[in-house]
Amino acid sequence: MSDQKTEKTTISVGGMTCAACVRRVENALKDVSGVKEVNVNLATAKATVFHDPEWAGVGVLKDVILNQGYEYLGVQDDTKEDPIAAAREKDIRDLKIRFTVGAVLSVVIFMGSMQHWFHFLMVIPRQAMLIAMFILTAPAVFWVGSRFYIGAVKAARQKTTDMNTLVAVGALAAYLYSTLATFFPRFFSETGMALHVYYDGAAMIITLIILGRLLEAVARGKTSAAIQKLMGLKPKTARVLRNGEESDVPVDEVLKGDLIIVRPGEKIPTDGVVVSGQSSVDESMLTGESMPVGKGKGDTVFAATINKTGNFTFEATKIGRETALAQIIRLVEEAQGSKAPVQRLADKIASIFVPVVFGIAAVTFIIWYWFVPEAVFSRALLNAISVLVIACPCALGLATPTAVMIGTGLGAENGILIKGAESLERAYKLTTVVFDKTGTLTKGEPEVTDIIPASHETQEILLKAAVSIEAASEHPLGQSILKRGQKENIFPDPIEQFEALTGLGAKAVVRNQLSYLGNLRLMEKEGIDLNGMGDAALKLAAAGKTCVYVAANHRVLGVIGLSDVPRESAKETVILLKKMGLQVAMITGDNRKTAQAIGASLHIDQIMADVLPGDKAAEIKRLQAQGQVVAMVGDGINDAPALAAADIGIAVGAGTDVAIEASDITLVKDDLRSVAQAIKLSLATMKTIRQNLFWAFIYNIVGIPLAAGALYPFFGILLNPEFAAAAMAASSVSVVSNSLRLRRTSSLFLKV
């Protein structure tokens, strides 16, 4: 959906219980005028609608949702609480009450069914006991399980079937059959059938499935913990300075340009730029880094980060949906609501699942009633009911979205923002990771790496002369030399007659000595004696470093080497990726000698140097043409085309908004080890999805034949409906629980 003319609206939908519900809502919304694509997610209970600018509107979406028998819970809004969370809490309370009632009734009904097991019940006549069970089972079947009948009726009105249909038909068949046996026993005696009732089975079917729904709802609530945690970080108020007066206002009322005062220990209410004061700020909720970050005039601060020490005032520059926190929440929600391609298979199966199950149940009844020796009507009916009850598309519907929710949420907590399930699925297929050099593998600014004095000179004298000249310079290399001087407590001497020499360097009078700082051409132009430092300069150049000569009184005092040094985590990241079996390459516009020097220090063998910004995407496509699945890691505007062209674009969080927008994965932290973490997270999530789908498919492949009586000819084993119900509930819970294991094992696959 990359068409710029396509807009997106996300709504919350209540009442969906299985993959068939998802399919029905998707198909209905697709028929709305102007809608291009619909993505409905069972786990997040959200529908993302991609549509033309001119379309039917949200009102029509609401009508369609309601007509399908589901709840319309409004348009997603970053500034408000998620309506799904409130609806889920209400649903959990209702499920708890219904399960409790159903469990109590089921125990009592079971005791009545097995009257001969309980001697104190033997005094009650059997017919009176049957009538009592008929009365007690009614609320268990029709009130405790009312949601299933309501859902089945809604589905029938739409001329379709779903999970509710299976449960409703199964429980109702067992109850009606038992009612006939209670009030019309002659019908059974005339046909020679033994009189059996299955009130306990009908009650237990409903109760166990309600239990499964309850456990599933609780587990699904846990999968959205990452979003809830992020939403909880939002500050509620801001101390705004207007017209010279301070006042506390709700964050939603903060305007761009407002001056906001923040005291120690307070949360920063919105994004902005410090205008006065100094402090250190805990940004761990954004970056994962525990060390506070110093803030002063001109520095950017972010909403929900915590002011640690000093007071400061900042100007609000981004509010509401524009803040970094709101964008992170939106990214995570969109990722959790997206579909991985692997889910398409489950969706297709779910769309035909229920009709197929009804067909199997009908065939089961026919075989057991007409083709089995000594056929018994009750046995044929119960086997058909078992097939209906054990067949559950819930597990199929939950297999992918629950794992995606956990994976993307876990990534967000560790500073890895994954834009969608498709990105998560593609990441585990990667074969090559290409890093941009400047600003990604390296810090993006030169640092002094070597200070080599001439004979009879010292490093201190050399650096003192360089710092004195560069104090008046605005050149980036000069700023790097000044930083090195500050680090070593070397400060500039007063200078006179400073002159910047374009393309060469600079000169000035320092302590009455004419001094120079610049390249070899400047030394040669001024006829300065190199003082034996030529070889040292050549070695620095061979290592890909920029060499600066420092001279006084027409003699070179020494040379200073500068280089855009690698990030602390770069080398370790390359080693980690290679251990994972990935190829690592570097792409840069620098000359090959410099690029190879950086590559060698980081153990990168594949170097793409002298690549113009516009050609980076072409290099990515060249690798793809060779059969490689490529990830591009970058940070700058010139990296955006390559990030978009790659199979997976990974933007370093400190990079530009353009690069982040073009990427599939954003690393909030500058720690490049997050690249390896993101790929490991993808591997772990895809492994979980495959496990979920395997068990969901295997459960139905094995369970349905068992329910149909496949083992009876060999072992005399038949599956009672209540056991089928327990197995069905267990299948959904097992899928969600398996997804939750991702969180429990996070330390294993995120550890690098």
C-alpha positions in Angstrom: 0.0 0.0 0.0 2.8 2.5 -0.9 0.5 4.6 -3.2 0.7 8.1 -1.9 -3.0 8.6 -2.7 -4.0 5.8 -0.4 -5.1 6.8 3.1 -5.5 4.6 6.2 -8.1 4.4 8.9 -7.8 2.0 11.9 -11.0 1.1 13.9 -11.5 -1.2 16.9 -13.9 -4.1 16.5 -15.4 -6.0 19.4 -16.9 -9.5 19.4 -14.5 -11.3 17.1 -13.7 -14.8 18.4 -12.1 -16.8 15.7 -10.4 -16.7 12.2 -13.8 -17.1 10.6 -14.9 -13.8 12.3 -11.8 -12.1 10.9 -12.6 -13.3 7.4 -16.2 -12.2 7.6 -15.3 -8.7 8.8 -12.6 -8.3 6.2 -14.8 -9.4 3.3 -17.6 -7.1 4.5 -15.3 -4.0 4.8 -13.7 -4.7 1.4 -17.1 -4.1 -0.2 -17.3 -0.5 1.2 -17.0 2.1 -1.6 -13.4 3.4 -2.0 -11.8 0.7 0.2 -8.7 -0.9 -1.4 -7.5 -3.3 1.2 -8.5 -4.4 4.7 -6.4 -6.0 7.4 -8.3 -7.4 10.4 -6.3 -8.7 13.3 -7.9 -11.0 15.9 -5.3 -10.5 18.6 -5.5 -6.7 18.6 -9.2 -6.6 17.7 -8.4 -3.8 15.1 -9.3 -3.4 11.5 -6.9 -1.3 9.3 -8.7 0.0 6.2 -6.7 1.4 3.3 -8.9 3.6 1.1 -9.0 6.4 -1.4 -9.2 10.0 -0.2 -12.7 10.1 -1.5 -14.5 7.1 0.1 -17.7 6.1 1.9 -16.4 7.2 5.3 -16.1 5.9 8.9 -19.9 6.0 9.3 -20.3 3.3 6.6 -17.6 1.2 8.3 -19.6 1.4 11.5 -22.8 0.3 9.8 -21.1 -2.6 8.2 -19.5 -3.8 11.4 -22.9 -3.6 13.2 -24.7 -5.4 10.4 -22.2 -8.2 10.6 -23.1 -8.6 14.3 -19.9 -7.2 15.8 -19.2 -4.2 18.0 -17.9 -0.9 16.6 -15.6 0.6 19.2 -14.4 3.7 17.4 -11.5 5.0 15.4 -8.0 4.4 16.9 -6.7 7.6 18.4 -3.1 7.9 19.8 -4.3 10.5 22.4 -7.0 8.3 24.0 -7.1 5.1 25.9 -7.5 2.0 23.8 -11.3 1.0 23.9 -10.3 -2.6 23.3 -8.6 -2.8 26.7 -11.8 -1.6 28.5 -13.9 -4.0 26.4 -11.5 -6.9 27.2 -11.7 -6.2 30.9 -15.5 -6.2 30.8 -15.5 -9.4 28.8 -13.1 -11.1 31.2 -15.4 -10.2 34.1 -18.4 -11.6 32.3 -16.5 -14.8 31.4 -15.5 -15.3 35.0 -19.1 -15.1 36.2 -20.4 -17.4 33.5 -17.6 -19.9 34.0 -18.2 -20.0 37.7 -21.9 -20.6 37.2 -21.3 -23.2 34.5 -18.7 -25.0 36.6 -21.0 -25.3 39.6 -24.0 -26.5 37.5 -21.8 -28.9 35.6 -20.6 -30.6 38.8 -24.2 -30.9 40.1 -25.4 -32.2 36.7 -22.5 -34.7 36.5 -23.4 -36.0 40.0 -27.0 -36.5 38.8 -25.9 -38.2 35.6 -23.8 -40.6 37.6 -26.4 -41.0 40.3 -25.3 -44.6 41.1 -21.8 -43.3 42.1 -23.3 -41.2 44.9 -25.2 -43.3 47.4 -26.9 -40.3 49.0 -28.6 -39.5 45.7 -30.0 -43.0 45.2 -33.1 -42.1 47.2 -34.2 -39.7 44.4 -36.3 -41.5 41.7 -34.5 -41.6 38.3 -37.2 -39.8 36.4 -37.2 -37.0 39.0 -33.5 -36.7 38.7 -33.7 -36.5 34.9 -36.2 -33.7 35.1 -34.0 -31.9 37.7 -31.0 -32.2 35.3 -33.2 -30.9 32.4 -34.0 -27.8 34.5 -30.4 -27.3 35.8 -28.8 -27.8 32.3 -31.0 -25.1 30.7 -29.2 -22.1 32.3 -25.8 -23.8 31.7 -26.5 -24.3 28.0 -28.6 -21.2 27.2 -27.3 -18.5 29.6 -23.7 -19.5 30.2 -23.4 -20.2 26.5 -25.6 -17.5 25.2 -22.8 -15.8 23.3 -22.4 -18.9 21.1 -26.1 -18.9 20.1 -26.1 -15.1 19.5 -23.0 -15.5 17.3 -24.4 -18.5 15.4 -27.6 -16.6 14.6 -25.6 -13.6 13.4 -23.5 -15.8 11.2 -26.7 -17.5 9.9 -28.2 -14.1 9.0 -25.0 -13.5 6.9 -25.5 -16.9 5.3 -22.3 -18.2 6.8 -21.0 -20.2 9.7 -18.2 -19.9 12.3 -16.8 -21.2 15.6 -20.0 -20.2 17.4 -22.0 -22.3 15.0 -20.0 -25.4 15.8 -20.3 -24.9 19.6 -24.0 -24.0 19.5 -25.0 -27.0 17.3 -22.9 -29.4 19.3 -24.2 -28.3 22.7 -27.8 -27.9 21.5 -27.8 -31.4 19.9 -26.7 -33.0 23.1 -29.3 -31.1 25.2 -32.2 -31.8 22.8 -31.3 -35.4 22.5 -31.2 -35.7 26.3 -34.6 -33.9 26.5 -36.1 -36.4 24.2 -34.7 -39.3 26.3 -36.2 -37.6 29.4 -39.7 -36.9 28.3 -40.2 -39.4 25.5 -38.4 -42.6 26.7 -40.8 -44.8 24.7 -39.2 -43.6 21.5 -35.9 -45.2 22.6 -37.4 -48.3 24.0 -39.3 -49.0 20.8 -36.2 -48.8 18.8 -34.3 -51.0 21.2 -31.9 -48.3 22.1 -30.5 -48.0 25.6 -31.7 -44.9 27.5 -28.8 -42.4 27.9 -28.8 -38.7 28.7 -26.0 -36.3 28.1 -27.0 -33.3 30.1 -23.5 -33.3 31.8 -21.9 -33.4 28.3 -23.9 -30.4 27.1 -23.1 -28.4 30.2 -19.5 -29.3 30.3 -19.1 -28.5 26.6 -20.3 -24.9 27.2 -18.4 -24.5 30.5 -15.0 -25.8 29.1 -15.3 -23.6 26.0 -16.1 -20.6 28.2 -13.0 -21.5 30.2 -10.9 -21.6 27.1 -12.3 -18.2 26.0 -11.5 -16.8 29.5 -7.9 -18.1 29.5 -7.5 -16.9 25.9 -8.8 -13.4 26.7 -6.4 -13.1 29.7 -3.5 -14.3 27.6 -4.3 -12.0 24.7 -4.4 -9.2 27.2 -0.9 -10.0 28.2 0.3 -9.9 24.6 -0.6 -6.2 24.4 1.4 -5.4 27.5 4.0 -3.5 25.4 1.4 -1.0 24.1 -0.2 -0.6 27.5 3.2 0.1 29.0 3.9 2.7 26.4 0.5 4.3 26.8 1.1 4.4 30.5 4.2 6.5 30.0 2.2 9.4 28.7 2.4 12.4 31.2 -1.0 13.8 32.1 -0.2 17.5 32.8 2.4 20.1 31.9 3.5 23.2 33.8 3.1 26.0 31.1 4.5 29.5 31.3 2.0 31.9 29.6 1.9 35.6 29.9 4.5 35.4 32.7 2.4 33.1 34.8 2.9 29.4 35.5 -0.1 27.0 35.3 -0.7 23.3 35.1 -2.7 22.3 32.1 -3.6 18.9 30.6 -1.0 17.7 28.1 -3.7 17.6 25.4 -4.0 21.4 25.8 -0.3 22.2 25.2 0.3 24.3 22.1 3.3 24.4 19.8 5.5 27.3 21.0 4.4 27.0 24.6 7.2 27.4 27.2 7.1 24.5 29.6 8.9 24.3 33.0 10.3 21.0 34.2 11.5 20.3 37.7 13.7 17.5 39.0 11.9 14.1 39.1 9.1 15.2 36.7 8.2 13.6 33.3 8.8 15.8 30.3 5.3 16.3 28.9 6.0 16.7 25.2 8.8 17.0 22.6 10.7 20.3 22.5 13.9 22.3 22.6 15.6 23.6 25.8 15.7 27.4 25.9 17.2 27.8 29.4 18.6 25.8 32.3 20.6 22.6 32.4 19.8 19.1 33.6 20.4 15.4 32.9 17.5 13.4 31.5 16.7 9.7 31.8 15.8 8.6 28.2 15.8 4.9 28.9 12.2 4.5 27.9 13.2 5.6 24.4 16.7 4.3 24.0 17.0 1.6 26.6 20.2 3.3 27.9 20.3 3.7 31.7 22.8 6.5 31.7 21.1 10.0 31.9 21.8 12.4 29.0 23.0 15.9 29.7 20.7 18.6 28.3 21.3 22.3 27.8 20.2 25.2 25.7 19.4 24.0 22.1 19.2 20.3 23.0 16.1 18.3 22.1 14.0 16.7 24.9 11.3 14.0 24.4 7.9 13.3 25.9 7.7 10.8 28.8 11.5 11.0 29.5 12.3 11.8 33.1 14.2 14.9 34.3 16.7 13.8 36.9 18.6 16.8 38.4 18.2 20.4 37.4 15.3 22.8 36.4 15.0 23.8 32.8 12.5 25.5 30.4 11.8 24.2 26.9 9.7 25.2 24.0 7.2 22.7 22.8 7.9 21.8 19.2 5.9 18.6 18.7 2.6 17.8 20.4 0.0 14.9 20.5 0.5 12.5 17.6 3.7 14.2 16.5 5.8 13.3 19.6 8.4 10.5 19.4 6.4 8.5 22.0 3.2 8.8 20.0 5.0 7.7 16.8 6.5 4.7 18.6 3.1 3.7 19.9 1.6 4.0 16.4 4.5 2.0 14.9 4.1 -0.8 17.4 0.3 -0.8 17.0 0.5 -1.0 13.3 3.0 -3.8 13.5 0.9 -5.7 15.9 -2.2 -5.3 13.7 -0.5 -6.3 10.5 -0.4 -9.8 8.9 2.5 -11.9 8.1 2.3 -13.6 4.7 2.5 -17.0 6.4 -1.0 -16.2 7.9 -2.6 -16.2 4.5 -2.6 -20.0 4.5 -4.4 -20.1 7.8 -7.0 -17.5 6.6 -7.8 -19.5 3.5 -8.3 -22.7 5.6 -10.5 -20.9 8.1 -12.8 -19.6 5.3 -13.8 -23.1 4.4 -13.2 -24.8 7.7 -16.7 -24.8 9.3 -18.6 -26.1 6.2 -16.1 -28.9 5.9 -16.5 -29.8 9.6 -20.3 -29.9 9.2 -19.8 -32.2 6.2 -17.5 -34.5 8.3 -20.0 -34.5 11.2 -22.8 -35.5 8.8 -20.7 -38.3 7.3 -19.8 -39.4 10.8 -23.4 -39.7 11.8 -24.4 -41.5 8.6 -21.6 -44.1 9.0 -22.2 -44.7 12.6 -26.0 -45.0 12.2 -26.3 -47.0 8.9 -23.0 -48.8 8.3 -21.7 -49.9 11.7 -22.9 -53.2 13.1 -25.4 -52.9 16.0 -25.7 -49.2 15.2 -27.1 -47.0 17.9 -28.7 -43.6 17.2 -27.3 -42.1 20.4 -23.8 -43.2 19.6 -24.0 -41.9 16.1 -25.3 -38.6 17.3 -22.6 -38.2 20.0 -19.8 -38.9 17.6 -21.2 -36.3 15.2 -21.4 -33.8 18.2 -17.8 -34.7 19.2 -16.6 -33.8 15.7 -18.5 -30.4 15.8 -17.1 -29.6 19.2 -13.4 -30.6 18.8 -13.0 -28.8 15.5 -11.9 -25.3 16.4 -10.6 -22.6 14.0 -9.6 -20.4 17.0 -6.1 -21.8 17.2 -5.6 -21.2 13.5 -6.7 -17.6 13.9 -4.5 -16.9 16.9 -1.3 -18.7 15.7 0.2 -15.8 13.8 -1.1 -12.6 15.4 -0.3 -13.5 19.0 3.3 -14.3 18.1 3.6 -11.1 16.1 2.2 -9.1 19.0 4.7 -10.5 21.4 7.6 -10.2 19.0 6.9 -6.6 18.0 6.1 -5.6 21.6 9.3 -7.2 22.9 11.2 -5.4 20.2 9.7 -2.1 21.2 10.8 -2.7 24.8 14.3 -3.3 23.6 14.5 -0.3 21.3 13.7 -2.2 18.1 10.6 -0.8 16.3 9.3 -3.2 13.6 6.8 -1.6 11.2 4.9 -4.8 10.3 4.6 -8.5 10.5 5.8 -8.8 6.9 9.1 -7.2 8.0 9.3 -9.6 10.9 8.9 -12.5 8.6 11.3 -11.3 5.9 14.1 -10.5 8.4 14.7 -14.2 9.3 15.4 -14.9 5.6 18.3 -12.4 5.3 21.6 -13.6 3.8 23.5 -10.2 3.6 23.6 -7.1 5.8 24.9 -4.0 4.1 26.0 -1.1 6.4 26.4 2.5 5.4 29.7 3.8 6.7 29.5 7.4 7.7 27.2 7.9 10.7 26.2 4.2 10.8 29.3 2.1 11.2 31.2 5.2 12.2 30.3 8.1 14.5 29.9 10.5 11.6 32.4 13.0 12.8 36.2 12.9 12.8 38.2 12.3 15.9 41.9 12.7 16.6 43.4 9.2 16.5 47.1 9.9 16.3 49.4 12.7 17.7 52.9 12.1 16.4 55.5 14.7 17.4 58.8 15.2 15.5 62.1 14.4 17.2 62.9 16.7 20.2 59.2 17.7 20.4 56.4 16.5 22.7 52.8 15.6 22.1 51.8 18.4 24.5 53.7 21.0 22.5 52.3 19.7 19.2 48.7 19.6 20.4 49.1 23.1 22.1 50.1 24.7 18.8 47.3 22.9 16.9 44.7 23.9 19.4 45.8 27.5 19.4 45.5 27.9 15.7 42.2 25.9 15.4 40.6 28.0 18.2 39.8 30.6 15.6 38.7 28.1 12.9 35.2 26.8 12.1 36.5 23.8 10.1 35.1 20.4 11.4 38.6 19.0 11.7 39.5 22.0 13.8 36.6 21.3 16.2 37.8 17.7 16.5 41.3 18.9 17.5 39.8 21.3 20.0 37.8 18.5 21.6 41.0 16.4 22.0 42.7 19.4 23.6 39.8 19.8 26.1 40.0 16.2 26.9 43.7 16.5 27.8 43.2 19.8 29.5 45.3 21.7 26.9 43.9 25.1 26.1 44.8 27.6 23.3 47.3 30.4 23.6 46.3 33.9 22.4 46.9 34.3 18.7 47.3 37.1 16.2 46.9 37.5 12.4 44.8 34.4 12.0 44.1 33.5 8.3 42.2 30.6 6.9 43.8 29.2 3.7 41.1 27.6 1.6 41.9 24.1 0.6 45.2 24.2 2.5 44.7 24.9 6.2 45.4 28.0 8.3 48.1 30.1 9.7 48.5 32.5 12.7 51.1 34.0 15.0 51.3 32.0 18.3 53.6 33.4 21.0 55.3 35.5 18.4 56.0 32.5 16.2 54.4 32.2 12.7 52.7 28.9 12.9 50.9 26.7 10.3 48.4 23.9 10.4 47.3 22.2 7.2 48.0 19.6 4.5 51.2 18.6 2.6 50.4 21.1 -0.1 50.5 24.0 2.4 53.9 22.8 3.8 55.3 22.6 0.3 53.8 25.9 -0.8 55.4 27.7 2.2 58.7 25.8 1.9 58.4 24.3 5.4 60.9 21.6 6.4 59.0 18.3 7.1 61.5 17.5 9.8 61.4 13.7 8.9 57.6 13.5 9.3 56.9 12.5 5.7 56.9 8.8 6.4 54.6 9.1 9.4 52.2 11.1 7.3 52.2 8.4 4.5 51.4 5.7 7.1 48.5 7.6 8.4 47.2 8.1 4.8 47.6 4.4 4.1 45.4 3.7 7.1 42.7 5.8 5.6 43.3 8.7 8.0 43.4 12.5 7.3 46.8 13.8 8.1 47.4 17.4 9.4 50.8 18.9 9.7 51.6 21.4 12.4 54.6 23.8 12.0 56.3 26.7 13.6 59.3 28.8 12.5 59.3 26.9 9.2 59.8 23.5 10.8 57.2 20.8 11.2 56.4 20.1 14.9 54.6 16.9 14.1 51.5 15.4 12.4 48.0 14.7 13.7 45.9 11.9 12.3 42.1 12.2 12.2 39.6 9.7 11.2 35.8 9.1 11.4 36.2 6.3 14.0 33.9 3.2 14.2 31.2 3.1 16.8 32.1 1.1 19.9 29.5 -1.6 19.0 30.4 -1.8 15.2 33.1 -4.5 15.4 31.2 -6.7 17.8 28.1 -6.4 15.6 29.9 -7.6 12.5 31.3 -10.6 14.4 27.9 -11.4 15.7 26.3 -11.3 12.3 29.0 -13.5 10.8 28.5 -16.0 13.6 24.8 -16.1 12.6 25.9 -17.1 9.0 25.2 -13.7 7.4 27.5 -11.9 4.9 28.4 -8.4 5.9 29.2 -5.6 3.5 29.9 -1.8 3.7 28.8 0.8 1.3 30.3 4.3 1.2 31.0 7.3 -1.0 34.6 7.5 0.4 37.6 6.5 -1.6 38.5 2.8 -1.6 41.7 3.2 0.5 39.8 4.9 3.4 36.9 2.4 3.1 39.2 -0.6 3.1 41.0 0.7 6.2 37.7 1.0 8.1 36.5 -2.3 6.7 39.7 -4.1 7.8 39.4 -2.8 11.3 35.8 -4.1 11.5 36.5 -7.5 9.8 34.3 -6.5 6.8 35.6 -8.1 3.6 33.0 -6.9 1.1 33.6 -3.2 0.5 31.5 -1.0 -1.9 33.5 2.3 -2.1 33.2 5.4 -4.3 29.4 4.9 -4.5 27.5 8.1 -5.1 24.4 8.6 -2.9 22.1 8.0 -5.9 23.8 4.7 -6.7 23.4 3.0 -3.4 20.0 1.6 -4.3 21.5 0.2 -7.5 24.1 -1.6 -5.5 21.5 -3.2 -3.3 19.5 -4.3 -6.3 22.7 -5.8 -7.8 23.1 -8.0 -4.7 19.5 -9.0 -4.9 19.9 -10.0 -8.5 22.6 -12.4 -7.3 20.0 -14.1 -5.2 20.9 -12.4 -1.9 18.2 -11.3 0.6 19.5 -8.0 1.7 19.2 -5.8 4.7 20.4 -2.2 4.5 21.4 -0.3 7.6 21.7 3.4 7.3 20.9 6.8 9.0 21.0 9.6 6.5 18.7 11.1 3.8 21.0 9.7 1.1 20.4 6.2 2.5 16.6 6.4 2.1 16.5 5.0 -1.5 18.7 2.1 -0.5 16.7 1.5 2.6 13.5 1.3 0.5 15.1 -0.9 -2.1 16.4 -3.5 0.4 14.4 -6.5 1.4 14.7 -5.1 5.0 15.6 -1.4 5.6 17.0 -0.8 9.1 17.3 2.8 10.2 19.5 3.8 13.1 17.3 5.9 15.4 19.7 8.9 15.6 19.2 9.2 11.8 16.9 11.4 9.8 13.1 11.2 9.7 13.4 10.4 6.0 15.6 7.4 6.6 13.3 6.2 9.4 10.2 6.6 7.2 11.9 4.5 4.4 12.9 1.7 6.7 11.1 -1.5 7.9 12.9 -1.6 11.2 14.0 1.4 13.3 16.7 1.1 16.0 15.9 3.6 18.7 19.3 3.1 20.2 22.6 3.9 18.5 23.9 0.5 19.6 24.5 -1.4 16.3 24.1 -4.7 18.2 20.4 -4.1 17.9 20.7 -5.2 14.3 21.7 -8.7 15.4 19.0 -8.5 18.1 16.3 -7.6 15.5 17.3 -10.6 13.3 17.4 -12.9 16.3 13.9 -11.6 17.3 12.6 -12.4 13.8 14.1 -15.9 14.0 12.5 -16.5 17.4 9.1 -15.1 16.3 8.9 -17.1 13.1 9.9 -20.2 15.0 7.0 -19.6 17.4 4.6 -18.9 14.5 5.6 -22.2 12.8 5.1 -24.1 16.1 1.7 -22.5 16.5 0.5 -23.3 13.0 1.9 -26.8 13.3 0.0 -27.6 16.5 -3.1 -25.9 15.2 -3.1 -28.0 12.1 -2.0 -31.2 13.8 -4.7 -30.7 16.5 -7.5 -30.7 13.9 -5.9 -33.3 11.7 -5.6 -35.8 14.6 -8.6 -34.6 16.7 -11.4 -34.7 14.1 -10.7 -38.4 13.1 -10.5 -39.3 16.8 -13.8 -37.6 17.4 -15.3 -39.4 14.4 -14.4 -42.7 16.0 -11.3 -43.7 14.0 -9.9 -45.6 17.0 -13.0 -47.6 17.8 -12.5 -50.5 15.3 -9.0 -51.1 16.8 -9.2 -50.2 20.4 -12.9 -49.6 21.2 -12.2 -46.0 22.1 -14.7 -43.2 21.5 -14.3 -39.5 22.4 -17.0 -38.1 24.6 -18.1 -34.6 23.7 -17.0 -33.1 27.0 -13.4 -34.4 26.4 -13.6 -32.9 22.9 -14.6 -29.6 24.4 -11.6 -29.7 26.8 -9.2 -30.5 24.0 -10.6 -27.7 21.9 -10.2 -25.2 24.7 -6.7 -26.4 25.3 -5.7 -25.9 21.7 -6.4 -22.2 21.7 -4.8 -21.7 25.1 -1.7 -23.7 24.1 -1.2 -21.5 21.0 -1.4 -18.3 23.0 0.8 -19.7 25.8 3.4 -20.8 23.3 3.5 -17.2 22.0 3.9 -15.9 25.5 7.0 -18.1 25.8 8.7 -15.5 23.5 8.7 -13.1 26.4 10.0 -15.6 28.9 12.9 -16.6 26.6 13.6 -13.0 25.5 16.9 -12.9 27.4 18.1 -15.8 25.4 17.6 -14.5 21.9 18.1 -10.8 22.6 21.4 -11.4 24.5 24.3 -10.5 22.3 
